[in-house]
Each structure stands twice: as C-alpha cells, then as structure tokens.
Amino acid sequence: MKDERGVLYQTNGGVEQSVQEPTERLSASDSELLQHLAAGTASSTGADFFKSLVRHVASALRVRYAFVTQCTDATLTRVRTLAFWDGKDFGDNFEYALAGTPCENVIAGSVCYYPKALQMLFPKDGGLVEWGAESFLGIPIRDSWQRILGHLAVFDDKPMDDRPRGVSILRIFAARAGVELERKRAEEELRGAYDDLRRVTSELRVLLDVNRAIGQHLERDALFGAMASCLQGLLRTDRFGIELPLGNDKLQGHLLTPRGGLMQPTEPHLMPAADTACNWVIQNRQWFVTASREELRERFPTTFHVMTQEGMESLCAMPLLIGENCRGALFCMAAEEGAYRDLPQALLEKVAVAVAVALDNCLAHEEVRRLRDRLAAENIYLQEEIKTEYNFEEIIGQSVPLKRVLRNVEQVARTDATVLIHGETGTGKELIARAIHNLSSRKDRPLVKVNCGAISVGLVESELFGHEKGAFTGALQQRIGRFELADGGTIFLDEVSELPLDTQVKLLRVIQEGELERVGSSKLINVNVRVIAATNRNLAEAVKSGSFRSDLFYRLNVFPIEVPPLRERKSDIPLLVNFFITKFAKKLNKQVQSISKETMERLMNYPWPGNIRELQNVIERAVVLAQGSTIQIDESLLGLSVGSQTQGSVETLEDVERGHIIRVLEQTNWVIDGKRGAASILDINPNTLRSRMQKLGIKRPRGTA
C-alpha cells in the first residue's frame, strides 16, 4: 500500500497502513542522520562513494545490511551491486534477477518498506533465507530525467520500527547516488569513446606504417620482409607467408619467419593447390580462420600436414584482392591454439588491400625487369650473332636427297615437336634448324644457338640454364641462360652428344616439364622452348656405350632428320660452286666470274669428306689465288688426290677425315688455335678438333716446332 509520499509499507499485523512522516522540519534524529551521512560521503567519488554510502547508511540506521545497485540493461529485470555492506565488512558484488524479490517494486519506482516477516512476503527469494533477513527498506535511484538507474536498500536480521525512519534523508542520498551513477556512466562512455578514438588512430597509424613500409619496395625479398615486420605488430605470427597461384593446379609459396627488418630471404616452394586452405581462400575470395589444425585434417589435409610439420596450431588466411581478381592468399600461423579468435578483421582487411596493391606492383616490376633483362640478353646474343659469319645465307641445291630433307622440314616446322638433326660435319645442320624455326609459329621469337662441344664442362649448366650472383667463383652478377633467352622461341643444341651426363639429366627435365633452376638457386623458372638438336655422332651407339642417356635420346629423337653428305648430292655441286664464287668475289673485291670445265669435273669427282664447309673453303682459297676471271683448281688445293680416288681406293671415311686433318695441321705447323690455326681453317671449334684428333688417333710428330 502506498501513502501520500509514495511509501509502500506493511504493519506488524500484516495489514498495510499509511503512516504520515513529518515533512515540515527534520527531527533531531534525522538531522543527526543527515550529518552522519554527509560527513561520511562528502569526500568520496566513484566506487569509494558507494562503499562509504552503504557503510554509513547501515551504521546510521543501525541495520546489518546495506547495498546500492545499478540496472544491468534497459529491461529493468536484473541489477548488479556496486557496494555491499554485510555488517562487518564489504562483501563481493553480485548480480541477480528482480522477480520475486523485495527489490522488484523499488525498481518499478516505489519506496518500499517491510518492517518484518520479509521471508514470508517473498518466499521465492532464497537470498533472504541465507542472510536471515526480517525487514527491508528500498529507495529507487533516478537520473536527472527521472529514469530508474538502480536502488539503495537496507535490510536487517531483526524487525524494524513500524514507522520508516529517515526516508527523506535516504531520498537525498539516493539522488546523490543517481548523480554519481550518471557521472560514472558518462565517464565510462567518455572512456569508451576515447578508447575507440585511440583504436581508430592506432589503426590509421598502422595502415600508414604498412603503406609506407611496403609501398616503397619493389623487390620481393624486401617487400615480404617489410610485410612480416608490420604483421608481427598486428597479430601473433610465428609463420607468415604468401601463396601465389601458378596455374596447372599449383601454388608457389613464400614462407617467412617474422623477425623484422627490411630484408628477409624468401623460401619459395611449389605445392599442389588441391586440399589446401589457401587455394580455397583464392578460389572463394573469402577469409579462413581456424583455432586448431585438427579442424583441417579432413577438409584440407595438405595444409594440416604442413602445419603439423611446422608445429603450428592456429591459421588465418585472407585473400589479396585487386578488383575482381585474387592475386594470392596472405596467411599467418601461430603455435598457440586459438591465437586468432579475436582478430581485428576490419583493420586486417584494409591491410590486405594494401598488401595486394604492393604485391601487384612487385609482380609487375618483376615482369618488367624480366622482359628488360631478356631483351638486353637478346640484344647481346644478336650482336654476337652479327659478329659471326654464317656458313650459308640460304639452302642451295635441287638434288633428290635435299628435296626429301626439305619436305621433312616443311612437315615438322609447323608443329612444336622436338627435332634431332643428324649429319656429318659441314653438311649444314644449323641451316636446316634455322629453316625449321623460320617456318614455325615461333619465327618472331629468337632462334638461340648453342654449340655444346665448345663449352667447357664446368660452365655448361651456367650457359644453358643461367646462374645467380655468387653461385660459383667468378659469378659476379646474375646471368640469364640460353633456355630463358629462347623462351617462346627455339633453341638449337649443336653437338648435343658432347653434353656431360649430369647436364643431360637437367636437359631432360627442361624438355619434359618445361622448368629449370639457375645454378645457385632453388627457384623454378617455367620456359616454353622448342628444342632442335644436332649431332654428327651415332647417338644409338652412344646410348649403348653409356655416354648418352637413353631417355634423353628418345626425347630428342621424336622427329629425326638425316642431312645427306655432299657426295650423295653431287648434282648440287655446280650450284654451290657458282654461289660461293659470287659470294667471295664480292667479299674479296675480285673480278672472278667463272670456273674452268676441268676444275668443275675435278670438284665433281672429289669425295668432299668435309662436305659443304670444305667446298666453301676451297672456293674461297681459289678466289684469293685467282689471276683472272676464271678459277683454276688443281689437286694441290684439294685435301685428297683425285686420281687416287678414281683408281678404286678403298679408304674409309674415317681414313679420309684423318688424312685431311693431318694435312691441315701440317700446313699450320700443328697450330690449332688462332686465326691461322687448323681449327679456323677447318671452321670447327678448337676443342672439337682436339676431340676428333684424339678419336682418330692423331698425334703431333716429335721434333715439330
């Protein structure tokens, strides 16, 4: 029942009555109460104020318990104590529901007074039994807009007077408590706003630092090192990395251990994209976070295996998006389980955008640099080619064997099949390779020529596949190999039989997989190169003897072309002779126009063990020696006696080659190298000449200078 002052109370007889409390002036006891409470709480604020209030209220009203509460939400169905006095000391604060308690009507807006039989009135409130409560007085606490904030209450384990004492005083201090609660709430809101402002400022500072750190790096190692340093300050990271899609269901991973600094060498590795969390992130362009690697065992077994090997438990992977395209996935791993439960996702999404832009710039820079280096290497190669005098400017001849070869060239040129050209020294194998390239779809890309027999064993791999700076003594800078230079075009491997066995293994990998590693690097480089190989040796016999790998032979021998020696296409000799006369007469500024009939017959009967190359040298020598407009060539200009060949000599081709080499060596006084050496006259590499001499058993006679 409520009286005219809004006090709800109950008498000892259990019948509610209204008791008038004087309001004109305070009684002596009320004045004493007011002074007591004012003195006890005057210098306190915040949590200290509430503690001082309940302790002094309990003391002034001579009750055992006093507490002050704050509503926990807008429904006004639960409260939490801010201070609780249990008669001797402050008790722990607690939270409770209002339903069925004497506090329910107080929070509803009434001043409630129950002088006795409190447990009978509220039988569902178990706390009253625990405290032995018999009486209760509660005052609502309101804010300046009269909204309920909580309440101030006292209760005792003895009955109280029938008339409530000090209600007006308690209302004053309830209002004071309301002001303090408003101040506390404003302070909390201000602190929350300050924390939000500090968080936003911190995030902006982090984004600025990230953009500064990674925006200035175009080198991959420097960029990834800066990324690792920035991310280490954002979240717990024991492993950091980026996975880039390569096509063919593969990912290229770059793993780092974040230890800060601007330069960190990446550890690139290739792995299948299937069954990995990063591939799922790239394909779906969504985040993926897991608290335990065990969650990945069935869904992403490859990622589970990697994390198990690395001793990692938590994973966070995010897509690196540029518009609608996903350039890769940024991932962080931590050894602690559940390390990424409370991620600042909004901030990390902004960081991921910055990383994606920096990565895109880095990859674009790498592509530009790769094309620049490739162009520079092509220019160097083409300059070297310009300095080289080609054996032929075009294919000359109309013989049936040559036409058969040219038909084969036309058939295979429009495909990307590997070609193996076989023929004796000087038959024009390089010219056939050039014809295949010029008729192919790769004609706009370079034809890169490599003489495998002219490269020392220790430098073969560097020449073919390139090397990194510092890969070996003398590697003062990075070098692009011939296979990279020929990317998109054709590579011609002359004298392929001279390659060492260990290099043959790597060549087989390039042909089969289209990928290579530079010397001194573990990074895989993909190349698209058509291979044309040539040899004057019988590779089938070389396979049997163990000097050439059978698997490489089968890879090279996809489309074999046999270039006929000049002795099998004698009808082409007149055409070739006239072509060389015109060429060298112009070059040497000689007025030579024809060749005598006897000389042509002599040339037609000569076996030409050096083939077209030998014919070219003979004609050039004859043009130099010519006294008039007609060339005369006697037997002294030829490597062999024509007469001996017409008398039924049974010399083998090897005997002819041996004799020819010996005669040239005798002319040069057994000098091999140099412009006037035997190798230059024979137009072969000095190392190749030494190899042929050893094979043919040619040794320098004693006593020669």
HUGI-V971700 format. One record per residue. N is the residue number from 0. SS is DSSP state (H for helix, E for strand, - for the rest). PHI is phi in whole degrees, 0 to 359 (NA if undefined). PSI is psi in degrees with one decimal (999 if undefined). Layout:
# HUGI-V971700
N:SS:PHI:PSI / N:SS:PHI:PSI
This chain:
# HUGI-V971700
0:-:NA:141.6 / 1:E:251:140.1 / 2:-:267:-172.6 / 3:-:294:-12.7 / 4:-:260:5.0 / 5:-:81:20.7 / 6:E:266:122.3 / 7:E:262:120.9 / 8:E:217:170.4 / 9:E:223:136.8 / 10:-:276:175.3 / 11:-:296:-30.6 / 12:-:281:0.4 / 13:-:87:-0.7 / 14:-:257:129.1 / 15:-:290:134.9 / 16:-:224:159.1 / 17:-:258:126.4 / 18:-:245:125.1 / 19:-:280:130.8 / 20:-:251:130.7 / 21:-:303:138.5 / 22:-:235:-6.8 / 23:-:288:-48.3 / 24:-:215:157.2 / 25:-:281:142.0 / 26:-:287:168.5 / 27:H:300:-39.5 / 28:H:293:-37.6 / 29:H:292:-38.1 / 30:H:297:-40.8 / 31:H:297:-40.1 / 32:H:297:-44.1 / 33:H:298:-44.9 / 34:H:297:-41.1 / 35:H:298:-47.1 / 36:H:289:-39.3 / 37:H:296:-43.8 / 38:H:295:-36.0 / 39:H:285:-24.5 / 40:H:244:-0.3 / 41:-:298:-39.0 / 42:-:262:8.7 / 43:-:252:147.9 / 44:-:220:164.9 / 45:H:62:-139.8 / 46:H:297:-33.4 / 47:H:294:-35.3 / 48:H:298:-46.9 / 49:H:295:-38.8 / 50:H:295:-43.6 / 51:H:296:-38.5 / 52:H:297:-51.1 / 53:H:292:-35.9 / 54:H:294:-43.6 / 55:H:284:-32.2 / 56:H:297:-46.9 / 57:H:299:-39.5 / 58:H:291:-42.9 / 59:H:291:-38.3 / 60:H:270:-2.4 / 61:-:58:46.6 / 62:-:244:162.9 / 63:-:279:-42.3 / 64:E:245:145.2 / 65:E:207:142.3 / 66:E:207:159.2 / 67:E:231:140.0 / 68:E:233:168.3 / 69:E:226:134.7 / 70:E:295:140.3 / 71:-:274:-21.8 / 72:-:206:-178.7 / 73:-:285:-11.6 / 74:-:282:-14.2 / 75:-:57:37.7 / 76:-:250:-10.8 / 77:E:220:148.5 / 78:E:225:163.0 / 79:E:227:135.0 / 80:E:289:141.7 / 81:E:262:-26.5 / 82:E:201:140.8 / 83:E:221:122.6 / 84:E:253:124.9 / 85:-:254:19.6 / 86:-:99:-26.3 / 87:-:236:-35.4 / 88:-:203:176.9 / 89:E:278:130.6 / 90:-:269:171.3 / 91:-:291:143.1 / 92:-:288:151.0 / 93:-:212:164.5 / 94:E:240:143.2 / 95:E:207:159.7 / 96:E:276:147.3 / 97:-:276:-24.3 / 98:-:301:130.4 / 99:-:79:10.3 / 100:-:246:158.4 / 101:-:296:-14.0 / 102:H:279:-14.3 / 103:H:299:-46.5 / 104:H:291:-30.4 / 105:H:297:-47.9 / 106:H:294:-23.5 / 107:-:286:-12.2 / 108:-:121:3.4 / 109:-:257:150.4 / 110:E:274:117.4 / 111:E:248:135.8 / 112:E:225:119.5 / 113:E:234:98.6 / 114:-:288:-22.0 / 115:-:200:174.9 / 116:-:54:39.6 / 117:H:295:-39.5 / 118:H:293:-32.0 / 119:H:290:-37.3 / 120:H:289:-29.1 / 121:-:229:70.7 / 122:-:293:-20.0 / 123:-:276:-9.7 / 124:-:272:96.2 / 125:H:294:-25.9 / 126:H:296:-30.9 / 127:H:296:-38.4 / 128:H:293:-43.8 / 129:H:300:-39.0 / 130:H:272:-9.4 / 131:-:67:35.3 / 132:-:287:135.8 / 133:-:242:-29.2 / 134:E:221:160.6 / 135:E:204:142.0 / 136:E:220:125.6 / 137:E:229:138.5 / 138:E:238:126.0 / 139:E:291:147.4 / 140:E:252:126.6 / 141:E:239:158.9 / 142:-:267:-173.8 / 143:-:292:-13.3 / 144:-:258:13.4 / 145:-:66:23.3 / 146:-:273:141.7 / 147:E:289:127.0 / 148:E:253:-29.8 / 149:E:174:-151.3 / 150:E:203:159.5 / 151:E:248:127.2 / 152:E:220:150.3 / 153:E:229:147.6 / 154:E:210:160.6 / 155:E:221:159.0 / 156:-:271:9.2 / 157:-:232:154.6 / 158:-:297:151.0 / 159:-:262:173.3 / 160:-:298:156.2 / 161:-:297:-36.2 / 162:-:266:131.6 / 163:-:292:136.4 / 164:-:253:131.8 / 165:-:73:26.7 / 166:H:298:-42.3 / 167:H:298:-40.9 / 168:H:295:-42.0 / 169:H:295:-33.2 / 170:H:295:-39.3 / 171:H:300:-45.7 / 172:H:281:-22.9 / 173:H:294:-39.8 / 174:H:296:-40.6 / 175:H:298:-39.2 / 176:H:295:-36.1 / 177:H:298:-42.3 / 178:H:298:-41.6 / 179:H:293:-37.3 / 180:H:294:-40.3 / 181:H:298:-43.3 / 182:H:297:-41.4 / 183:H:297:-43.5 / 184:H:295:-43.9 / 185:H:298:-39.8 / 186:H:296:-41.2 / 187:H:294:-41.7 / 188:H:295:-41.0 / 189:H:295:-41.8 / 190:H:296:-40.0 / 191:H:296:-41.5 / 192:H:296:-39.7 / 193:H:295:-41.8 / 194:H:297:-40.7 / 195:H:297:-43.1 / 196:H:296:-42.4 / 197:H:295:-38.9 / 198:H:295:-45.3 / 199:H:297:-43.2 / 200:H:298:-42.5 / 201:H:297:-41.9 / 202:H:296:-42.6 / 203:H:297:-38.4 / 204:H:294:-40.8 / 205:H:297:-44.6 / 206:H:297:-39.4 / 207:H:296:-44.2 / 208:H:297:-41.4 / 209:H:297:-46.9 / 210:H:295:-37.9 / 211:H:293:-42.3 / 212:H:292:-46.9 / 213:H:265:-19.3 / 214:H:289:-20.5 / 215:-:264:1.7 / 216:-:250:129.3 / 217:-:246:-10.3 / 218:-:272:137.4 / 219:H:299:-45.6 / 220:H:297:-43.9 / 221:H:294:-40.1 / 222:H:296:-48.0 / 223:H:293:-34.5 / 224:H:297:-42.6 / 225:H:294:-38.6 / 226:H:300:-46.8 / 227:H:299:-40.7 / 228:H:296:-42.0 / 229:H:291:-44.7 / 230:H:291:-28.5 / 231:H:297:-30.2 / 232:H:277:-11.7 / 233:H:266:-37.0 / 234:-:205:160.7 / 235:-:291:119.4 / 236:-:223:113.2 / 237:-:265:-26.7 / 238:E:222:136.4 / 239:E:228:144.8 / 240:E:192:172.9 / 241:E:227:134.2 / 242:E:251:127.4 / 243:E:247:131.1 / 244:E:286:134.6 / 245:E:249:-5.0 / 246:E:86:173.2 / 247:-:55:32.0 / 248:-:56:41.0 / 249:E:232:151.6 / 250:E:240:142.3 / 251:E:255:115.0 / 252:E:260:145.8 / 253:E:234:108.6 / 254:E:256:135.7 / 255:E:229:150.4 / 256:-:256:111.9 / 257:-:291:108.2 / 258:-:233:14.3 / 259:-:80:179.2 / 260:-:94:168.4 / 261:-:269:-23.3 / 262:-:237:122.4 / 263:-:223:121.3 / 264:-:294:129.3 / 265:-:282:161.1 / 266:E:240:79.2 / 267:E:291:141.6 / 268:E:211:150.4 / 269:E:259:140.4 / 270:E:210:154.1 / 271:E:297:142.3 / 272:-:284:-27.3 / 273:-:297:143.6 / 274:-:65:29.8 / 275:-:241:146.0 / 276:H:293:-38.1 / 277:H:295:-38.3 / 278:H:296:-38.6 / 279:H:298:-41.8 / 280:H:297:-43.3 / 281:H:294:-44.0 / 282:H:291:-39.6 / 283:H:264:-10.7 / 284:-:54:43.9 / 285:-:228:158.7 / 286:-:288:156.2 / 287:E:217:122.9 / 288:E:229:133.4 / 289:E:224:142.8 / 290:-:273:-21.7 / 291:-:215:138.0 / 292:H:296:-21.3 / 293:H:300:-27.8 / 294:H:292:-15.4 / 295:H:264:-10.1 / 296:-:307:-47.1 / 297:-:272:-39.7 / 298:-:281:-44.9 / 299:-:230:74.3 / 300:H:297:-32.4 / 301:H:294:-44.7 / 302:H:295:-39.2 / 303:H:301:-42.5 / 304:H:295:-43.9 / 305:H:298:-45.5 / 306:H:294:-34.5 / 307:H:295:-43.8 / 308:H:298:-38.3 / 309:H:275:-8.7 / 310:-:73:31.9 / 311:-:258:148.6 / 312:-:245:-48.2 / 313:E:260:148.3 / 314:E:221:136.1 / 315:E:229:121.8 / 316:E:231:133.3 / 317:E:227:145.0 / 318:E:284:146.6 / 319:E:256:99.1 / 320:E:258:134.4 / 321:E:238:98.4 / 322:-:66:-123.3 / 323:-:267:-4.6 / 324:E:261:140.7 / 325:E:255:112.8 / 326:E:281:-18.3 / 327:E:168:-166.5 / 328:E:230:132.8 / 329:E:263:126.6 / 330:E:230:149.3 / 331:E:230:139.8 / 332:E:233:146.8 / 333:E:226:145.1 / 334:-:287:-20.2 / 335:-:278:135.4 / 336:-:287:136.2 / 337:-:71:25.7 / 338:-:292:-22.0 / 339:-:246:31.2 / 340:-:290:-38.0 / 341:-:245:70.6 / 342:-:276:141.8 / 343:-:281:73.5 / 344:H:299:-40.5 / 345:H:300:-43.1 / 346:H:293:-44.9 / 347:H:295:-31.0 / 348:H:296:-39.8 / 349:H:292:-39.1 / 350:H:297:-41.1 / 351:H:298:-37.7 / 352:H:297:-44.9 / 353:H:297:-41.6 / 354:H:295:-40.7 / 355:H:298:-42.3 / 356:H:295:-45.2 / 357:H:297:-41.6 / 358:H:296:-41.1 / 359:H:298:-42.5 / 360:H:295:-40.4 / 361:H:297:-46.5 / 362:H:295:-38.5 / 363:H:295:-40.3 / 364:H:296:-41.6 / 365:H:298:-40.2 / 366:H:294:-42.5 / 367:H:297:-44.2 / 368:H:295:-40.1 / 369:H:298:-44.7 / 370:H:293:-37.0 / 371:H:295:-47.2 / 372:H:296:-38.3 / 373:H:294:-41.0 / 374:H:296:-41.8 / 375:H:297:-42.6 / 376:H:295:-38.3 / 377:H:296:-39.9 / 378:H:297:-43.3 / 379:H:299:-43.9 / 380:H:297:-44.4 / 381:H:294:-35.3 / 382:H:297:-40.3 / 383:H:296:-38.0 / 384:H:293:-37.0 / 385:H:297:-36.2 / 386:H:288:-19.1 / 387:-:273:132.4 / 388:-:272:112.9 / 389:-:292:150.1 / 390:-:293:-36.0 / 391:-:221:152.8 / 392:-:261:-21.2 / 393:-:198:166.6 / 394:-:277:125.4 / 395:-:248:130.2 / 396:-:143:156.9 / 397:-:224:13.2 / 398:-:290:159.3 / 399:H:297:-44.7 / 400:H:300:-38.9 / 401:H:292:-41.8 / 402:H:298:-35.8 / 403:H:297:-42.2 / 404:H:297:-43.3 / 405:H:294:-33.2 / 406:H:296:-41.0 / 407:H:297:-40.5 / 408:H:300:-45.2 / 409:H:295:-36.6 / 410:H:293:-44.8 / 411:H:273:-20.0 / 412:H:299:-37.8 / 413:-:279:0.4 / 414:-:253:176.7 / 415:-:254:18.4 / 416:-:295:144.9 / 417:-:289:137.3 / 418:E:240:135.1 / 419:E:244:113.8 / 420:E:262:125.8 / 421:E:240:137.0 / 422:-:180:161.6 / 423:-:292:165.5 / 424:-:300:131.9 / 425:-:86:10.8 / 426:-:273:-9.0 / 427:-:97:36.4 / 428:H:295:-38.6 / 429:H:296:-36.8 / 430:H:295:-37.6 / 431:H:295:-41.7 / 432:H:298:-41.2 / 433:H:294:-37.4 / 434:H:295:-41.6 / 435:H:300:-45.1 / 436:H:296:-43.9 / 437:H:292:-23.1 / 438:-:267:-3.2 / 439:-:267:172.5 / 440:-:287:-7.3 / 441:-:264:12.0 / 442:-:296:-23.2 / 443:-:279:-9.1 / 444:-:258:164.0 / 445:-:288:152.1 / 446:E:260:110.9 / 447:E:262:124.6 / 448:E:257:133.3 / 449:E:228:121.7 / 450:E:267:99.5 / 451:H:296:-27.7 / 452:H:280:-12.2 / 453:H:264:1.5 / 454:-:254:133.3 / 455:-:295:152.1 / 456:H:303:-39.2 / 457:H:288:-15.8 / 458:H:247:4.9 / 459:H:299:-49.1 / 460:H:296:-41.3 / 461:H:298:-40.4 / 462:H:293:-42.5 / 463:H:282:-45.3 / 464:H:250:-7.0 / 465:E:85:173.3 / 466:E:211:159.4 / 467:-:269:159.5 / 468:-:299:129.1 / 469:-:82:7.9 / 470:-:295:-29.5 / 471:-:203:170.6 / 472:-:301:125.6 / 473:-:97:-8.4 / 474:-:277:79.6 / 475:-:279:-15.5 / 476:-:207:163.7 / 477:-:293:144.1 / 478:E:229:135.2 / 479:E:274:129.0 / 480:-:283:170.6 / 481:H:294:-30.8 / 482:H:292:-41.8 / 483:H:296:-39.4 / 484:H:298:-33.0 / 485:-:270:5.6 / 486:-:305:124.9 / 487:-:88:-10.2 / 488:-:239:-139.6 / 489:E:229:142.8 / 490:E:243:134.2 / 491:E:250:112.4 / 492:E:261:93.0 / 493:E:279:146.1 / 494:-:54:47.2 / 495:H:297:-22.5 / 496:H:292:-14.1 / 497:H:274:-2.5 / 498:-:291:139.1 / 499:-:296:156.5 / 500:H:298:-39.7 / 501:H:292:-31.2 / 502:H:288:-32.3 / 503:H:300:-35.3 / 504:H:297:-45.5 / 505:H:290:-34.5 / 506:H:296:-39.9 / 507:H:299:-40.3 / 508:H:296:-41.0 / 509:H:297:-42.5 / 510:H:293:-42.0 / 511:H:283:-47.8 / 512:H:260:-16.7 / 513:-:69:30.6 / 514:E:217:151.4 / 515:E:213:167.0 / 516:E:234:130.7 / 517:-:294:153.7 / 518:E:297:127.4 / 519:-:88:10.1 / 520:-:222:148.4 / 521:-:256:3.3 / 522:-:283:130.0 / 523:E:277:135.6 / 524:E:240:124.2 / 525:E:274:134.3 / 526:-:227:149.1 / 527:-:240:93.7 / 528:-:229:136.6 / 529:E:269:134.4 / 530:E:253:126.2 / 531:E:239:122.4 / 532:E:245:156.5 / 533:E:217:150.4 / 534:E:201:153.7 / 535:-:252:5.9 / 536:-:260:161.1 / 537:-:275:100.6 / 538:H:292:-29.6 / 539:H:298:-40.3 / 540:H:291:-36.0 / 541:H:296:-35.4 / 542:H:295:-42.7 / 543:H:296:-36.8 / 544:H:280:-9.6 / 545:-:89:5.0 / 546:-:271:-6.2 / 547:-:218:136.5 / 548:-:288:135.8 / 549:H:292:-39.4 / 550:H:295:-36.0 / 551:H:291:-38.7 / 552:H:301:-44.6 / 553:H:293:-33.4 / 554:H:291:-36.8 / 555:H:281:-31.1 / 556:-:272:31.8 / 557:-:296:-47.1 / 558:E:227:93.1 / 559:E:280:141.9 / 560:E:232:125.2 / 561:E:260:116.2 / 562:-:271:121.6 / 563:-:288:145.9 / 564:-:289:164.0 / 565:H:296:-29.8 / 566:H:292:-18.5 / 567:H:266:-0.1 / 568:-:223:51.5 / 569:H:297:-23.7 / 570:H:294:-15.9 / 571:H:271:-8.7 / 572:H:298:-46.4 / 573:H:302:-42.6 / 574:H:298:-43.3 / 575:H:293:-40.5 / 576:H:299:-48.6 / 577:H:297:-37.2 / 578:H:297:-46.1 / 579:H:290:-35.2 / 580:H:300:-47.2 / 581:H:298:-41.6 / 582:H:296:-49.4 / 583:H:280:-27.4 / 584:H:297:-42.2 / 585:H:292:-42.0 / 586:H:294:-40.8 / 587:H:265:1.5 / 588:-:58:48.8 / 589:-:246:146.0 / 590:-:269:58.9 / 591:-:259:128.9 / 592:-:234:-19.9 / 593:E:211:176.6 / 594:E:226:143.2 / 595:-:290:156.3 / 596:H:297:-41.6 / 597:H:297:-40.4 / 598:H:296:-41.3 / 599:H:296:-40.3 / 600:H:296:-39.8 / 601:H:298:-40.6 / 602:H:291:-35.4 / 603:H:291:-29.2 / 604:H:271:-13.3 / 605:-:285:138.7 / 606:-:284:-15.0 / 607:-:51:66.8 / 608:-:295:-26.0 / 609:-:269:3.1 / 610:H:59:-145.4 / 611:H:296:-33.6 / 612:H:298:-41.1 / 613:H:293:-40.8 / 614:H:299:-41.6 / 615:H:299:-44.8 / 616:H:295:-40.1 / 617:H:297:-44.6 / 618:H:294:-41.0 / 619:H:298:-42.1 / 620:H:295:-39.2 / 621:H:293:-38.5 / 622:H:295:-39.4 / 623:H:299:-40.6 / 624:H:275:-9.9 / 625:-:297:135.6 / 626:-:261:-19.6 / 627:-:226:-151.7 / 628:-:271:-6.3 / 629:E:242:135.6 / 630:E:274:137.3 / 631:-:237:125.1 / 632:-:236:117.5 / 633:-:261:-178.6 / 634:H:294:-20.7 / 635:H:291:-24.1 / 636:H:276:-12.3 / 637:-:264:153.4 / 638:-:289:-24.4 / 639:-:230:158.8 / 640:-:282:123.5 / 641:H:295:-38.4 / 642:H:300:-40.6 / 643:H:295:-27.4 / 644:H:282:-26.7 / 645:H:274:-8.5 / 646:-:265:17.8 / 647:-:85:29.0 / 648:-:300:144.6 / 649:-:246:28.9 / 650:-:296:141.3 / 651:-:280:166.5 / 652:H:298:-35.6 / 653:H:295:-38.1 / 654:H:295:-41.1 / 655:H:297:-44.3 / 656:H:295:-39.5 / 657:H:297:-45.9 / 658:H:297:-39.6 / 659:H:294:-43.0 / 660:H:295:-41.0 / 661:H:297:-42.1 / 662:H:297:-40.8 / 663:H:293:-39.2 / 664:H:296:-37.8 / 665:H:293:-36.2 / 666:H:296:-34.7 / 667:-:264:10.7 / 668:-:58:37.4 / 669:-:64:26.0 / 670:-:273:125.8 / 671:-:264:-48.2 / 672:-:272:169.4 / 673:-:93:170.5 / 674:-:295:-30.8 / 675:-:257:11.5 / 676:-:281:168.0 / 677:H:297:-37.3 / 678:H:298:-38.9 / 679:H:293:-41.0 / 680:H:294:-41.7 / 681:H:281:-9.3 / 682:-:60:45.3 / 683:-:226:165.2 / 684:-:291:142.0 / 685:H:303:-39.4 / 686:H:295:-37.5 / 687:H:295:-40.4 / 688:H:297:-43.7 / 689:H:298:-39.0 / 690:H:296:-41.4 / 691:H:292:-38.2 / 692:H:298:-42.7 / 693:H:295:-41.1 / 694:H:293:-36.4 / 695:H:271:-0.7 / 696:-:74:29.5 / 697:-:271:122.0 / 698:-:233:147.6 / 699:-:290:126.8 / 700:-:295:147.0 / 701:-:292:144.2 / 702:-:93:-8.5 / 703:-:281:145.3 / 704:-:283:999
